[in-house]
Amino acid sequence: MPKIEDILKQAKPRERTVMVCTRGDLAGEAERLSEELTKVNEDWEPSDLTEVHPARAIAAQLKEARDAARAAEVPFKLRYIGDKAYSDLLAAHPPEKGKDNELFDSVTFPRALIAASCVDPEMTEEQVIELFEVINEGEIAKLFNAAWDVHNSSDMVPFSLAASALLAGLGGAS
């Protein structure tokens, strides 16, 4: 049985990196083109056999828009801040009066947790608030869920069958 001193020497805080699209305009354009592609596929009727389906051009535009949106994704690395700091952070953001069944203030705590746990890029709460003004709620949720997970998740991500098959195909473990 290992000694606690040896375990502590090897222990590292949990980390998680999420990709956040900081260009909502590009993501919105990809969504618009996707809807346009669906509509043209449903509605288009060729006037003769030589007519080229307009979905081809839209699909090419959609690929470019998706590639641009993916290129606008920025990695955010979040790290567990430790038990005492996390407990203090929760205590500093109690639920609003009358919401005693909640663990924390749903407006202030996510901002504070992201600011405290984001190690790359480092951010202040004011910068998190500024970021929240330009990214949408889905991207905000990605950040908060990652911050929450590094503090509260206890399970390792299961090794998927796809990854196992890929390794087997590369000559690795199966």
Secondary structure, 3 states (H helix, E strand, C coil): CCCHHHHHHHCCCCEEEEEEECCHHHHHHHHHHHHHHHHHHHHCCCCCCCCCCCHHHHHHHHHHHHHHHHHCEEEEEEECCCHHHHHHHHHHCCCCCCCCCCCCCCCHHHHHHHHHHEEECECCHHHHHHHHCCCCHHHHHHHHHHHHHHHHCCCCCCCCHHHHHHHHHCCCCC
